[in-house]
Amino acid sequence: MKKYKEFMKERSFIRGSLFVVFNAFLLYVLYFVVKNFHLLATSVGHALSALASAFSPLLIGLVMAYLLNPLVSILDKKLMQKLMVRIPDDPVKAEKRKNLTRFISVLVTFLIVIAAIVAIIYGFAIMLLGQLVFTDLTTMFNSVIDTFLSYEVEMKLWIARNLPEGFVSDKLMEAANMIITWFSENFSASAAISAVSGTVGSVVNVVLGAIVSIYLLKDRDFFLGLWRKFLHLVLPQRANAAVTETLSEVNEVLSQFVRGALLDAVIVAILSSIALSVIGLDFAVFIGVFAGLANVIPYFGPVLGMVPAFIIGWLTADLTQGVLAVILLVVVQQIDANFIYPKIVGSSTGLHPLLVLLAVSVFGYFGGIVGMLLAVPAAGIIQKFVVKWAYRKERKLEARMEAAGGGAENAAAEHMTDETDG
């Protein structure tokens, strides 16, 4: 017995020593992390960037598949399956027919998207150049430079006609000349060729990502089954259910926002094109399409969409035309903000306008244009989880209060019983 007590004392000493050593080591690690936080953050950032670059085709393919899946499903269910004359009785042949129609829907979706992108690029090129010259790169980019130079001449003529002499300072003219010089240098044929050669890797990644997305869209059910089996094997049942529920909620917010934002952009593009066409603005349709695309960015996007409308109206007609184009786009934005956007997009996130503004500002500061695009859905997802966490906390607090109240009632009942028996 005496030896046992001595051994326990030694064990307590050992446990205490290990506890002190562990805390000292933990404090040292924390001190090292705080002291070298910038270096560690840079290293982690480089490592994540390298991983993202290595798996960029897969990431691009996942994003493309996620965005295009609704259109593929609509084409497959509403069009391709109705075009099938007869479904084979043999299950194997029926499955092959189903895969074939799904693959055709994927190809049709990609053709629609490619045609839309080509039409938008072609339209904006016409808007800038008036006509496209495809003889060679040098001629095409010289046309771009001539276009910007003609705009410079128009600006100088407008200043000379409408502003008093000496109103524009030399510094303002110097700034304008610097802008034109920058455009001339960066849009030259040699600079364009070097830029194209520098983006070959990105183009290859996009092409590989498109191929990956085709496989993901075609065999969607197969990959979803693999994902479910992976979660089932790796995670316990409770954790598997939690992860599946979380991903389902994230997908619900993202899918509703993306579909709503795209539909809202189409409506704004149509209304803007009609409004600008009524006043006879040059390139009204393409400026309207640009305004619709820019409208995806909350608050800042509508202002960005008004800039080309004002410039084209001012340079091709007069200042009144430019101001009138801006006024019409403001009217369209008011209609969208008060009637269209709340019904189509607003219900998908449930964010207060102040939270939307803060989210766009913060995400835009750290992520630029991409951050602005992701701000609203990311804030909506964060809000969903915060509300869910608060709801669970309230339920637990209510359960504790009910348990405490029930215990008090039981104690009072027992006390009354004792007094009665007494």
C-alpha positions as CSV (number, residue, x, y, z in Angstrom):
1,M,0.0,0.0,0.0
2,K,2.8,2.3,0.8
3,K,4.5,1.6,-2.5
4,Y,1.3,2.3,-4.3
5,K,0.9,5.7,-2.7
6,E,4.5,6.6,-3.5
7,F,3.9,5.5,-7.2
8,M,0.8,7.6,-7.4
9,K,2.7,10.6,-6.1
10,E,5.3,10.0,-8.7
11,R,2.6,9.7,-11.4
12,S,1.1,13.0,-10.3
13,F,4.5,14.6,-10.5
14,I,4.9,13.1,-14.0
15,R,1.5,14.3,-15.2
16,G,2.1,17.8,-13.8
17,S,5.5,17.9,-15.5
18,L,4.1,16.8,-18.8
19,F,1.3,19.4,-18.5
20,V,3.8,22.2,-17.9
21,V,6.0,21.1,-20.8
22,F,3.0,20.8,-23.1
23,N,1.8,24.3,-22.2
24,A,5.3,25.7,-22.6
25,F,5.6,24.1,-26.1
26,L,2.1,25.4,-27.0
27,L,3.1,29.0,-25.9
28,Y,6.3,28.7,-27.9
29,V,4.4,27.6,-31.1
30,L,1.9,30.4,-30.6
31,Y,4.7,32.9,-30.2
32,F,6.4,31.6,-33.3
33,V,3.2,31.8,-35.3
34,V,2.5,35.4,-34.2
35,K,6.0,36.5,-34.7
36,N,6.3,35.0,-38.2
37,F,2.6,35.4,-39.2
38,H,3.4,37.3,-42.4
39,L,5.9,34.8,-43.5
40,L,3.6,31.8,-42.7
41,A,0.7,33.5,-44.4
42,T,2.8,34.1,-47.5
43,S,4.0,30.5,-47.6
44,V,0.4,29.1,-47.1
45,G,-0.8,31.5,-49.8
46,H,1.9,30.3,-52.2
47,A,1.1,26.7,-51.4
48,L,-2.7,27.2,-52.0
49,S,-1.9,29.1,-55.2
50,A,0.2,26.3,-56.4
51,L,-2.5,23.7,-55.6
52,A,-5.1,25.9,-57.3
53,S,-2.9,26.2,-60.4
54,A,-2.3,22.5,-60.5
55,F,-6.0,21.7,-60.2
56,S,-7.3,24.7,-62.1
57,P,-8.9,22.6,-64.9
58,L,-10.8,20.6,-62.4
59,L,-11.9,23.7,-60.5
60,I,-13.0,25.4,-63.7
61,G,-14.8,22.3,-64.8
62,L,-16.7,22.1,-61.5
63,V,-17.7,25.8,-61.7
64,M,-18.8,25.5,-65.3
65,A,-20.7,22.3,-64.6
66,Y,-22.5,23.8,-61.6
67,L,-23.5,26.9,-63.6
68,L,-24.7,25.0,-66.7
69,N,-26.4,22.1,-65.0
70,P,-29.8,23.9,-64.7
71,L,-29.9,24.6,-68.5
72,V,-28.8,21.1,-69.3
73,S,-31.5,19.6,-67.1
74,I,-34.2,21.9,-68.7
75,L,-33.1,20.9,-72.2
76,D,-32.9,17.2,-71.2
77,K,-36.4,17.1,-69.6
78,K,-38.3,19.6,-71.6
79,L,-36.9,19.0,-75.1
80,M,-34.8,15.9,-75.6
81,Q,-36.9,13.4,-73.7
82,K,-40.0,14.6,-75.5
83,L,-38.3,14.1,-78.9
84,M,-37.7,10.5,-78.1
85,V,-40.2,8.5,-80.2
86,R,-40.2,5.4,-78.0
87,I,-38.3,4.3,-74.9
88,P,-36.9,0.8,-75.3
89,D,-38.3,-1.9,-73.0
90,D,-34.8,-3.3,-72.4
91,P,-33.4,-1.5,-69.2
92,V,-29.9,-1.5,-70.7
93,K,-31.0,0.1,-73.9
94,A,-33.2,2.5,-72.0
95,E,-30.2,3.6,-69.9
96,K,-28.0,4.0,-73.0
97,R,-30.8,6.2,-74.6
98,K,-31.0,8.3,-71.5
99,N,-27.2,8.8,-71.5
100,L,-27.3,9.7,-75.1
101,T,-30.1,12.4,-74.7
102,R,-28.2,13.8,-71.7
103,F,-25.0,14.0,-73.8
104,I,-26.8,15.8,-76.6
105,S,-28.3,18.2,-74.1
106,V,-24.8,19.0,-72.8
107,L,-23.5,19.7,-76.3
108,V,-26.5,21.9,-77.2
109,T,-26.0,23.8,-74.0
110,F,-22.3,24.5,-74.8
111,L,-23.2,25.5,-78.3
112,I,-25.7,28.0,-76.9
113,V,-23.2,29.5,-74.5
114,I,-20.4,29.7,-77.1
115,A,-22.8,31.4,-79.5
116,A,-23.9,33.9,-76.8
117,I,-20.3,34.7,-75.9
118,V,-19.2,35.2,-79.6
119,A,-22.2,37.4,-80.2
120,I,-21.4,39.6,-77.2
121,I,-17.7,39.9,-78.1
122,Y,-18.6,40.6,-81.8
123,G,-21.2,43.2,-80.7
124,F,-18.8,45.1,-78.4
125,A,-16.1,45.0,-81.1
126,I,-18.5,46.5,-83.6
127,M,-19.5,49.1,-81.0
128,L,-15.9,50.2,-80.6
129,L,-14.7,49.9,-84.2
130,G,-17.8,50.3,-86.3
131,Q,-16.7,47.3,-88.3
132,L,-14.4,44.4,-87.8
133,V,-11.3,43.8,-89.9
134,F,-10.0,40.3,-89.6
135,T,-7.1,40.5,-92.1
136,D,-4.4,40.5,-89.4
137,L,-3.8,41.5,-85.8
138,T,-1.8,44.6,-86.7
139,T,-4.7,46.0,-88.8
140,M,-7.3,45.2,-86.2
141,F,-5.4,46.7,-83.3
142,N,-4.5,49.8,-85.4
143,S,-8.2,50.2,-85.9
144,V,-8.7,50.1,-82.1
145,I,-6.0,52.8,-81.7
146,D,-7.6,55.0,-84.4
147,T,-11.0,54.6,-82.6
148,F,-9.5,55.9,-79.3
149,L,-7.8,58.7,-81.1
150,S,-11.0,59.7,-82.8
151,Y,-12.7,59.8,-79.4
152,E,-9.8,62.1,-78.2
153,V,-10.5,64.4,-81.1
154,E,-14.2,64.5,-80.3
155,M,-13.4,65.3,-76.6
156,K,-11.1,68.2,-77.6
157,L,-13.7,69.6,-80.0
158,W,-16.4,69.4,-77.4
159,I,-14.2,71.2,-74.9
160,A,-13.3,73.9,-77.4
161,R,-17.0,74.4,-78.3
162,N,-18.6,74.3,-74.8
163,L,-16.0,75.4,-72.3
164,P,-14.5,78.9,-72.0
165,E,-10.9,79.3,-73.1
166,G,-8.4,78.3,-70.3
167,F,-11.1,76.5,-68.4
168,V,-9.3,73.2,-68.7
169,S,-5.9,73.2,-67.1
170,D,-2.7,71.9,-68.6
171,K,-2.7,69.1,-66.0
172,L,-6.1,67.8,-67.1
173,M,-5.0,67.8,-70.8
174,E,-1.8,66.1,-69.7
175,A,-3.8,63.4,-67.9
176,A,-5.9,62.9,-71.0
177,N,-2.8,62.6,-73.2
178,M,-1.4,60.0,-70.7
179,I,-4.5,57.9,-70.9
180,I,-4.5,58.0,-74.7
181,T,-0.8,57.1,-74.7
182,W,-1.4,54.2,-72.4
183,F,-4.1,52.9,-74.7
184,S,-1.8,53.3,-77.7
185,E,1.0,51.5,-76.0
186,N,-1.0,48.6,-74.5
187,F,-3.2,48.1,-77.5
188,S,-0.5,47.9,-80.1
189,A,0.0,44.8,-82.2
190,S,3.2,43.7,-80.5
191,A,1.7,44.2,-77.0
192,A,-1.4,42.2,-78.1
193,I,0.7,39.4,-79.5
194,S,2.8,39.2,-76.3
195,A,-0.4,39.3,-74.2
196,V,-2.0,36.5,-76.3
197,S,1.2,34.4,-75.9
198,G,1.1,34.9,-72.2
199,T,-2.5,33.8,-71.8
200,V,-2.1,30.5,-73.8
201,G,-1.8,28.6,-70.5
202,S,-5.1,30.1,-69.3
203,V,-6.8,29.2,-72.5
204,V,-5.6,25.6,-72.3
205,N,-6.9,25.4,-68.7
206,V,-10.3,26.8,-69.8
207,V,-10.5,24.2,-72.6
208,L,-9.5,21.4,-70.3
209,G,-12.0,22.7,-67.8
210,A,-14.8,22.7,-70.4
211,I,-13.9,19.0,-71.3
212,V,-14.0,18.1,-67.5
213,S,-17.4,19.9,-67.2
214,I,-18.8,17.9,-70.2
215,Y,-17.9,14.7,-68.4
216,L,-19.3,15.9,-65.1
217,L,-22.6,17.0,-66.7
218,K,-23.0,13.9,-68.8
219,D,-22.4,11.5,-65.9
220,R,-23.8,13.7,-63.2
221,D,-25.7,10.8,-61.4
222,F,-22.6,8.6,-61.4
223,F,-20.3,11.3,-59.8
224,L,-23.0,12.2,-57.3
225,G,-23.2,8.5,-56.3
226,L,-19.4,8.3,-55.9
227,W,-19.5,11.4,-53.7
228,R,-22.3,9.9,-51.5
229,K,-20.3,6.7,-51.1
230,F,-17.2,8.6,-50.3
231,L,-18.9,10.5,-47.5
232,H,-20.5,7.3,-46.2
233,L,-17.1,5.6,-46.0
234,V,-15.1,8.5,-44.5
235,L,-17.6,10.1,-42.1
236,P,-19.8,8.6,-39.3
237,Q,-23.5,8.6,-39.9
238,R,-24.2,11.7,-37.9
239,A,-21.3,13.7,-39.4
240,N,-22.4,12.5,-42.9
241,A,-25.9,13.7,-42.3
242,A,-24.5,17.1,-41.1
243,V,-22.2,17.6,-44.1
244,T,-24.9,16.5,-46.5
245,E,-27.4,19.0,-44.9
246,T,-24.9,21.8,-45.0
247,L,-23.9,21.2,-48.6
248,S,-27.6,21.1,-49.5
249,E,-28.3,24.4,-47.8
250,V,-25.3,26.0,-49.5
251,N,-26.4,24.7,-52.9
252,E,-29.9,26.0,-52.3
253,V,-28.6,29.6,-51.6
254,L,-26.1,29.5,-54.5
255,S,-28.4,28.0,-57.1
256,Q,-31.3,30.4,-56.3
257,F,-29.0,33.4,-56.3
258,V,-27.2,32.5,-59.6
259,R,-30.5,31.7,-61.4
260,G,-32.2,34.8,-60.0
261,A,-29.2,37.1,-60.8
262,L,-28.9,35.8,-64.4
263,L,-32.7,36.2,-65.0
264,D,-32.6,39.7,-63.5
265,A,-29.6,40.6,-65.7
266,V,-31.5,39.4,-68.8
267,I,-34.6,41.5,-67.9
268,V,-32.4,44.6,-67.2
269,A,-30.6,44.1,-70.5
270,I,-33.9,43.9,-72.4
271,L,-35.4,47.0,-70.7
272,S,-32.1,49.0,-71.1
273,S,-31.8,48.1,-74.7
274,I,-35.4,49.2,-75.4
275,A,-35.0,52.4,-73.5
276,L,-31.8,53.4,-75.2
277,S,-33.2,52.4,-78.6
278,V,-36.2,54.7,-78.1
279,I,-33.9,57.8,-77.9
280,G,-31.9,56.6,-80.9
281,L,-28.6,56.0,-79.0
282,D,-25.9,54.3,-81.2
283,F,-25.2,50.7,-80.2
284,A,-28.2,50.7,-77.9
285,V,-28.6,46.9,-77.8
286,F,-25.0,46.2,-76.9
287,I,-24.9,49.0,-74.3
288,G,-28.1,47.5,-72.8
289,V,-26.5,44.1,-72.7
290,F,-23.5,45.5,-70.9
291,A,-25.7,47.3,-68.4
292,G,-27.5,44.0,-67.8
293,L,-24.2,42.1,-67.2
294,A,-22.9,44.8,-65.0
295,N,-26.1,44.8,-63.0
296,V,-25.0,41.4,-61.5
297,I,-22.7,43.5,-59.2
298,P,-24.9,45.1,-56.6
299,Y,-24.7,48.9,-56.2
300,F,-21.6,49.5,-58.2
301,G,-22.6,47.5,-61.3
302,P,-25.4,49.8,-62.3
303,V,-23.1,52.9,-62.2
304,L,-20.5,50.9,-64.3
305,G,-23.2,50.2,-66.8
306,M,-24.1,53.9,-67.2
307,V,-20.5,54.9,-68.2
308,P,-20.5,53.6,-71.8
309,A,-24.0,54.9,-72.4
310,F,-23.0,58.4,-71.4
311,I,-19.7,58.3,-73.4
312,I,-21.3,57.0,-76.6
313,G,-24.2,59.5,-76.3
314,W,-21.9,62.4,-75.6
315,L,-19.4,61.6,-78.4
316,T,-21.8,60.5,-81.1
317,A,-24.4,63.2,-80.5
318,D,-24.1,65.8,-77.7
319,L,-24.0,66.1,-73.9
320,T,-27.8,66.1,-73.7
321,Q,-27.9,62.7,-75.4
322,G,-25.5,61.3,-72.9
323,V,-27.3,62.7,-69.9
324,L,-30.7,61.4,-71.3
325,A,-29.2,57.9,-71.7
326,V,-28.0,58.0,-68.0
327,I,-31.5,59.2,-66.9
328,L,-33.2,56.3,-68.7
329,L,-30.8,53.8,-67.2
330,V,-31.5,55.2,-63.8
331,V,-35.2,54.8,-64.3
332,V,-34.6,51.1,-65.4
333,Q,-32.5,50.6,-62.3
334,Q,-35.2,52.0,-60.1
335,I,-37.8,49.7,-61.6
336,D,-35.4,46.8,-61.2
337,A,-34.5,47.7,-57.6
338,N,-38.1,48.2,-56.4
339,F,-40.1,45.6,-58.3
340,I,-37.9,43.0,-60.2
341,Y,-34.8,42.3,-58.1
342,P,-36.7,41.8,-54.7
343,K,-39.0,39.2,-56.2
344,I,-36.4,37.3,-58.3
345,V,-33.1,37.6,-56.3
346,G,-34.0,39.2,-52.9
347,S,-35.8,36.2,-51.6
348,S,-32.9,33.8,-52.3
349,T,-30.6,35.4,-49.7
350,G,-32.9,37.4,-47.4
351,L,-30.1,39.9,-46.7
352,H,-30.8,43.4,-45.5
353,P,-29.7,46.1,-48.0
354,L,-27.1,47.4,-45.5
355,L,-25.6,43.9,-45.2
356,V,-25.5,43.7,-49.0
357,L,-23.6,47.0,-49.2
358,L,-21.2,46.0,-46.5
359,A,-20.6,42.6,-48.0
360,V,-19.9,44.1,-51.5
361,S,-17.6,46.7,-50.0
362,V,-15.6,44.2,-47.9
363,F,-15.4,41.4,-50.5
364,G,-14.6,43.9,-53.3
365,Y,-11.7,45.3,-51.2
366,F,-10.2,41.9,-50.8
367,G,-11.3,40.2,-54.0
368,G,-11.9,42.9,-56.6
369,I,-14.6,42.3,-59.2
370,V,-14.7,38.6,-58.4
371,G,-15.2,39.4,-54.7
372,M,-18.1,41.7,-55.6
373,L,-19.7,39.0,-57.6
374,L,-19.4,36.5,-54.8
375,A,-20.2,38.9,-52.0
376,V,-24.0,38.5,-51.9
377,P,-24.2,34.6,-52.1
378,A,-21.3,34.3,-49.6
379,A,-23.0,36.7,-47.2
380,G,-26.3,34.9,-47.6
381,I,-24.6,31.5,-46.8
382,I,-22.9,33.0,-43.7
383,Q,-26.2,34.6,-42.6
384,K,-28.0,31.2,-43.0
385,F,-25.5,29.4,-40.7
386,V,-25.5,32.2,-38.2
387,V,-29.3,32.2,-38.0
388,K,-29.3,28.4,-37.7
389,W,-26.7,28.5,-34.9
390,A,-28.7,31.2,-33.0
391,Y,-31.9,29.1,-33.5
392,R,-30.3,26.0,-32.0
393,K,-28.9,28.1,-29.1
394,E,-32.4,29.5,-28.4
395,R,-33.9,26.0,-28.5
396,K,-31.3,24.7,-26.0
397,L,-31.9,27.7,-23.7
398,E,-35.7,27.2,-23.8
399,A,-35.2,23.5,-23.1
400,R,-33.1,24.3,-20.0
401,M,-35.6,26.8,-18.8
402,E,-38.4,24.4,-19.2
403,A,-36.4,21.7,-17.4
404,A,-35.6,24.2,-14.6
405,G,-39.3,25.3,-14.4
406,G,-40.4,21.7,-14.3
407,G,-38.0,20.9,-11.5
408,A,-39.3,23.9,-9.5
409,E,-42.9,22.9,-10.0
410,N,-42.1,19.3,-8.9
411,A,-40.3,20.6,-5.8
412,A,-43.3,22.8,-4.9
413,A,-45.7,20.0,-5.5
414,E,-43.7,17.7,-3.2
415,H,-43.5,20.5,-0.6
416,M,-47.3,20.9,-0.7
417,T,-47.7,17.1,-0.4
418,D,-45.5,17.0,2.7
419,E,-47.5,19.8,4.3
420,T,-50.7,18.0,3.6
421,D,-49.5,14.8,5.0
422,G,-48.2,16.6,8.0
